[in-house]
Structure formats: structure tokens, C-alpha cells
Amino acid sequence: MLMFEGEITHIKVPPNKAEYERDLEIWIDETSNEFEITLDLNTFQKNGFQVGDKLTIKIEKQADFDSLARDFFKENQ
């Protein structure tokens, strides 16, 4: 699991999606990178996101090894 602290640096409206979505640009100090995520408008409004808000981003990697093994053997038949 990875955890990063970030800050919303910019909020924008995707072209032709003003009534449905908002894009958030988030700066991650630890990696010196900025990334963008798109949220549906209800989630955006419910959480009241604003420029300057601090966020904790948690990334979990889960692997289904049984599925990977089945796919591997299926491809090699």
C-alpha cells in the first residue's frame, strides 16, 4: 500500500461535461508530480473540494494470483 499527501492546486470543468464532472489537479510533494482525477459532480459537491484542500491518497495493489495463473496457462496452450 502507498500513501501520499497531496494538495488540490486547480479545479476545472471538462469540456462539454460541465453538468456532470469536475477535474481536480493534485500536487504530490513526495514525488514532485501533479496528477489529475475526474470526479462526478455529485461526489465533488458532496465533499466540497476547493483549491488548497489537503488530501491523503491511498493506493492499494491487489493481485488475484489464481486468475493470473489461469490466464498464463491459457495463453501458453
Secondary structure as GFF3:
##gff-version 3
##sequence-region A 1 77
A	DSSP	beta_strand	2	12	.	.	.	ID=ss1
A	DSSP	beta_strand	21	28	.	.	.	ID=ss2
A	DSSP	beta_strand	33	40	.	.	.	ID=ss3
A	DSSP	alpha_helix	41	47	.	.	.	ID=ss4
A	DSSP	beta_strand	54	59	.	.	.	ID=ss5
A	DSSP	alpha_helix	65	75	.	.	.	ID=ss6
###
